[in-house]
Amino acid sequence: MENISLILSDLDGTLFRDDKTISDYTKKIIAAAQKKGILFGISTSRARTNVLNFLDGIKPDVLITNGGGLATLKGQKIYSCEFTIEETQALLNAALEIMGDSGSITIDNESGLYSNSKEGFSDKFWTYNDFKNFSQSCMKLCVQTLDKEKVSAIVERSGIQGLDIHPFSDIPWSKLSKSGATKERAIQELRSNLNIPQEKIAAFGDDFNDIGMLKFCGRGIAMQNAIAEVKQIADEICASNQEDGVARWIERLL
């Protein structure tokens, strides 16, 4: 463990079990690592306001949230990358036009999560908004489609340059964010702030938006339940999220 100074973990499909809970065993192992001086952090696409509702006793030193749009260290913001209010409005107008009235859209920023779906989300804490008069900035916009032509049309119609598009493997949604709002960019800012070399950072993930993070960190670990693309670039594979793979990997090194 002397070679690892920081451990970062994705949430869904990684630290979370399938029911979105974190086992007592995992909490115990994370606390033991922190007691030995190892920093522990969350790195997720979920918004910060959403993440805080699920940690249940875990006190991360680092939070990389909103898909890399926001990074905090010991509660202090060290990195932020978001669309301006004008860019957010352009994206929303394009998404509403391309997706139509029945298209579900979500956006998030530092203060909240918003959706135009009245059905709500079972494990999230969204605020309903029809987005017709939305006047805030955002860190990412998600649309309920994997249709590449529709997503490309939204990007083109918005007129915004430097956009990243990522699909989700477990849900039929696509994420649009600024090119600088990535987990690896947030980790770079964090690494510089803490003066930690890349080789002393270990990261766990399972989905498309974890690939950059796992490639960037010194030790990139894929979950057994990860998609094939993540396993292919990982340095090693640990047990699945249902088997507390993150905690078992940490305990083995402890």
Order of alpha helices (4+ residues) and beta strands (2+ residues): beta-alpha-beta-alpha-beta-beta-beta-alpha-beta-beta-beta-beta-alpha-beta-beta-alpha-beta-alpha-beta-alpha-beta-alpha
